[in-house]
Every structure is written in structure tokens, then in C-alpha cells.
Amino acid sequence: MSVFVGMNRNGLIRYGFFFSGLVCFALGVAISVKMQHLGLHPWDVLNIALFDRFGLSLGTWTVIIGLILITVSLFAGRKYVNLGTFLNALLIGPIMDIFLWLDILPAPSFGWTDYLWLLVGIVIVGTGGGLYVSGGIGAGPRDGFMLSMAERTGLSVSKARMVVECTVLLVAYLLGGPVFLMTFLYTFIMSPVFQFSLKFFTRLKNELCGSSDGDVNGEK
């Protein structure tokens, strides 16, 4: 709670956007996980593969992977690691576990409605990502890692993302993770939702804060 001591109105707005976005993001991932037989984002495929093979919980593996990526990023360069990075790594997983534990999310029917629910989950993930990034608190551990790798290797951010996510997907597949059609379409659907959400919430945040500052950092 010491983070909020003495914080002004603008700071509260920024952290409000940040934490609301984390909850929204976790909810979207939890819905997607319920429809995992259709395929998931590479990082979520890896979390499920580790959960199926070694136990613990999906949220716990999300935290573990996030902290590993933060550690690597710290050695590669501290530039993309800050308070928001740690909060992202530590909170999204447990919040997702809570949603799954509450058992309030739709169960798979193995029919066409599963595609609809997965689409809803992806849209919520993209919206949550844009919402928490618009707060400008910091990059998530996965994007921070990819930005660090891009800087260290000289690759463009898009190429670094492609290399990292393809590697993650291969490892997840070898571990028995759920790789199906939507795994390859997930990012193509989520990315435009994220971009629209980021622009919308950044503009809203700036209006609420009375600022024209549009500087934001990367997502999960």
C-alpha cells in the first residue's frame, strides 16, 4: 500500500487503469483457458503444458515464467524492468486462478459456441492489455523480455517477437501443450483489439489527467 501513499489524483487514475487492465486481462485469459481445446496464445500453451506435466496451478506457472523473464531482462538491460513489470508478473496469474477457482466461467460444449467464447476471451485480453498499458506504469515481463532481446540481438521488435513466440510454441508443443488452429490466429485477432484499446484508454486517461502525454510501455 506504500505505493499509493501521497499519490496525487493523476497517479491514482494511472494505477486505476493499470490494475483494472490486469483484472480484465486475467479474466480474458481464464475464459480462453476454458476453451483450450481450440488453441491458445503460445505463452498460455506453455503454462498449460507445464501445469499438466508438473502440477501447481496455471497462475503459478504464469508468475514463475514472468519472474524468469524479468531476471533475464535484468541481465540483458534494466531498461524495460520497473515496478509495473513486477506487478504484472505477480498479479495476473493469481487473479486468473481466482476466476478459474470460482467456476463461474462457461464450460466447453465442443460446439460452435466454444469459438464464440474464445473470441470473447481474446477480445477481453486485448482490451485488458490496452487498458493496463495505457496507465503507463510499465511493460509486462514478456514484452520487456522481447524488447531486451531485440536490443541485444539487433533484430526488429516484430522479428524478436516472432522468434521468441515460435520458440515458446515449439517447447510447449514438445511438452504436450494444446496447439490447435486458434493458436495461430490468436495474435492476429488480439493485436488490433489491443491497438484500438490502447489508443482509446490512453486518450481517456489523458483527458482525465488533463495531460497530452501519450507515452506508454509494452504489454504482458
C-alpha positions as CSV (number, residue, x, y, z in Angstrom):
1,M,0.0,0.0,0.0
2,S,3.0,2.3,0.4
3,V,2.9,2.7,-3.4
4,F,-0.2,4.8,-3.0
5,V,0.9,6.9,-0.1
6,G,1.0,10.6,-1.1
7,M,-0.1,9.8,-4.6
8,N,-1.9,12.6,-6.5
9,R,-5.1,12.3,-8.5
10,N,-3.3,11.6,-11.8
11,G,-1.3,8.8,-10.1
12,L,-4.5,7.2,-8.8
13,I,-6.0,7.4,-12.3
14,R,-3.0,5.8,-13.9
15,Y,-2.8,2.9,-11.3
16,G,-6.6,2.6,-11.6
17,F,-6.3,1.9,-15.3
18,F,-3.3,-0.4,-14.7
19,F,-5.0,-2.6,-12.1
20,S,-8.3,-2.7,-13.9
21,G,-6.5,-3.8,-17.0
22,L,-4.7,-6.6,-15.2
23,V,-8.0,-7.9,-13.9
24,C,-9.6,-7.7,-17.3
25,F,-6.5,-9.3,-18.9
26,A,-6.6,-12.2,-16.4
27,L,-10.4,-12.7,-17.0
28,G,-9.8,-12.9,-20.7
29,V,-7.0,-15.5,-20.3
30,A,-9.2,-17.5,-17.9
31,I,-12.0,-17.7,-20.4
32,S,-9.6,-18.7,-23.2
33,V,-8.1,-21.4,-21.0
34,K,-11.6,-22.9,-20.6
35,M,-11.7,-23.2,-24.4
36,Q,-8.1,-24.5,-24.7
37,H,-9.1,-27.4,-27.0
38,L,-9.3,-24.8,-29.7
39,G,-5.8,-23.5,-29.2
40,L,-4.3,-20.6,-27.2
41,H,-1.6,-18.0,-27.3
42,P,1.9,-19.6,-27.2
43,W,2.7,-18.3,-23.7
44,D,-0.6,-19.8,-22.4
45,V,0.1,-23.0,-24.2
46,L,3.4,-23.2,-22.4
47,N,1.7,-22.5,-19.0
48,I,-0.8,-25.3,-19.6
49,A,1.9,-27.7,-20.7
50,L,3.9,-27.1,-17.5
51,F,0.7,-27.3,-15.4
52,D,-0.2,-30.7,-17.0
53,R,3.3,-32.1,-16.6
54,F,4.4,-30.7,-13.2
55,G,1.2,-29.6,-11.4
56,L,1.0,-26.4,-9.3
57,S,-1.5,-24.0,-11.0
58,L,-1.7,-22.1,-14.3
59,G,-1.4,-18.8,-12.3
60,T,1.6,-20.1,-10.5
61,W,3.4,-21.0,-13.8
62,T,2.4,-17.6,-15.2
63,V,4.2,-16.0,-12.2
64,I,7.2,-18.3,-12.4
65,I,7.7,-17.7,-16.2
66,G,7.2,-14.0,-15.7
67,L,9.9,-13.8,-13.0
68,I,12.3,-15.9,-15.1
69,L,11.8,-13.4,-18.0
70,I,12.3,-10.5,-15.7
71,T,15.6,-12.0,-14.4
72,V,16.9,-12.5,-17.9
73,S,15.8,-8.9,-18.9
74,L,17.7,-7.6,-15.8
75,F,20.9,-9.2,-17.1
76,A,20.2,-8.0,-20.6
77,G,19.5,-4.5,-19.5
78,R,17.3,-2.9,-16.8
79,K,15.7,-0.5,-19.2
80,Y,12.5,-2.5,-19.6
81,V,12.1,-3.6,-16.0
82,N,10.3,-1.4,-13.4
83,L,7.5,-1.6,-10.8
84,G,4.8,-2.3,-13.3
85,T,6.8,-5.2,-14.7
86,F,6.9,-6.9,-11.3
87,L,3.2,-6.1,-10.5
88,N,2.2,-7.6,-13.9
89,A,4.2,-10.8,-13.3
90,L,3.0,-11.3,-9.7
91,L,-0.7,-10.4,-10.1
92,I,-2.1,-11.7,-13.4
93,G,-1.5,-15.3,-12.6
94,P,-3.2,-15.3,-9.2
95,I,-6.2,-13.3,-10.5
96,M,-6.6,-15.8,-13.3
97,D,-6.5,-18.7,-10.8
98,I,-9.3,-17.0,-8.8
99,F,-11.5,-16.7,-11.8
100,L,-10.9,-20.4,-12.6
101,W,-11.4,-21.4,-9.0
102,L,-14.7,-19.5,-8.7
103,D,-16.0,-21.8,-11.5
104,I,-18.2,-19.0,-12.9
105,L,-16.8,-19.2,-16.5
106,P,-18.5,-21.1,-19.4
107,A,-17.6,-24.7,-19.7
108,P,-16.7,-26.0,-23.2
109,S,-19.5,-27.5,-25.2
110,F,-17.3,-28.7,-28.0
111,G,-19.6,-27.0,-30.4
112,W,-19.6,-23.7,-32.3
113,T,-20.3,-21.7,-29.2
114,D,-16.8,-22.5,-27.9
115,Y,-15.4,-20.4,-30.8
116,L,-17.6,-17.6,-29.7
117,W,-16.5,-17.8,-26.1
118,L,-12.8,-18.0,-27.2
119,L,-13.4,-14.9,-29.3
120,V,-14.9,-13.1,-26.3
121,G,-11.8,-14.2,-24.2
122,I,-9.4,-12.9,-26.8
123,V,-11.2,-9.5,-27.1
124,I,-11.2,-9.2,-23.3
125,V,-7.5,-10.0,-23.2
126,G,-6.8,-7.4,-25.9
127,T,-8.9,-4.8,-24.1
128,G,-7.3,-5.5,-20.8
129,G,-3.8,-5.3,-22.3
130,G,-4.6,-1.9,-23.8
131,L,-6.2,-0.7,-20.5
132,Y,-3.2,-1.6,-18.3
133,V,-0.6,-0.4,-20.8
134,S,-2.4,2.9,-21.1
135,G,-1.7,3.6,-17.4
136,G,2.0,4.0,-18.3
137,I,3.2,2.0,-15.3
138,G,5.5,-0.3,-17.2
139,A,6.0,-3.1,-19.7
140,G,4.9,-6.6,-18.9
141,P,7.6,-9.2,-18.4
142,R,7.1,-10.9,-21.7
143,D,7.2,-7.7,-23.8
144,G,10.1,-6.4,-21.6
145,F,11.9,-9.6,-22.4
146,M,11.3,-9.3,-26.2
147,L,12.3,-5.7,-26.2
148,S,15.5,-6.6,-24.4
149,M,16.2,-9.4,-26.9
150,A,15.6,-7.1,-29.8
151,E,18.0,-4.6,-28.4
152,R,20.7,-7.2,-27.6
153,T,20.4,-9.1,-31.0
154,G,19.8,-6.1,-33.3
155,L,16.6,-7.7,-34.5
156,S,13.4,-5.6,-35.0
157,V,10.8,-5.9,-32.3
158,S,8.5,-7.8,-34.6
159,K,11.2,-10.3,-35.6
160,A,12.3,-10.7,-32.0
161,R,8.6,-11.4,-31.0
162,M,8.3,-13.9,-33.8
163,V,11.5,-15.8,-32.8
164,V,10.6,-15.8,-29.1
165,E,7.0,-16.9,-29.6
166,C,7.9,-19.6,-32.1
167,T,10.5,-21.0,-29.7
168,V,8.0,-20.9,-26.8
169,L,5.4,-22.6,-29.0
170,L,7.8,-25.4,-30.0
171,V,8.8,-26.0,-26.4
172,A,5.1,-26.0,-25.3
173,Y,4.2,-28.4,-28.1
174,L,7.0,-30.8,-27.2
175,L,5.8,-30.7,-23.6
176,G,2.3,-31.6,-24.8
177,G,0.6,-28.2,-24.8
178,P,-2.7,-27.6,-26.6
179,V,-1.6,-26.3,-30.1
180,F,-4.5,-26.1,-32.4
181,L,-6.0,-23.7,-35.1
182,M,-6.6,-20.7,-32.8
183,T,-3.0,-20.8,-31.6
184,F,-2.0,-19.4,-35.0
185,L,-4.9,-16.9,-35.2
186,Y,-4.9,-15.7,-31.6
187,T,-2.4,-12.9,-32.1
188,F,-3.9,-11.7,-35.4
189,I,-7.2,-11.2,-33.6
190,M,-5.9,-9.8,-30.3
191,S,-3.4,-7.3,-31.8
192,P,-5.9,-5.0,-33.5
193,V,-8.1,-5.1,-30.4
194,F,-5.1,-4.2,-28.2
195,Q,-4.1,-1.3,-30.5
196,F,-7.6,0.1,-30.5
197,S,-8.0,-0.3,-26.8
198,L,-4.6,1.2,-26.1
199,K,-5.4,4.3,-28.2
200,F,-8.9,4.7,-26.6
201,F,-7.8,4.3,-23.0
202,T,-4.7,6.4,-23.4
203,R,-6.8,9.2,-24.8
204,L,-9.3,8.8,-21.9
205,K,-6.5,8.7,-19.3
206,N,-5.0,11.9,-20.7
207,E,-8.4,13.6,-20.7
208,L,-9.0,12.6,-17.1
209,C,-5.4,13.6,-16.1
210,G,-5.6,16.8,-18.1
211,S,-2.4,15.7,-19.9
212,S,-1.3,15.2,-23.5
213,D,1.2,12.6,-22.5
214,G,0.8,9.6,-24.8
215,D,3.9,7.7,-23.8
216,V,3.0,4.1,-22.9
217,N,5.0,0.9,-22.5
218,G,4.6,-2.6,-23.8
219,E,2.0,-5.2,-22.8
220,K,2.1,-8.7,-21.0
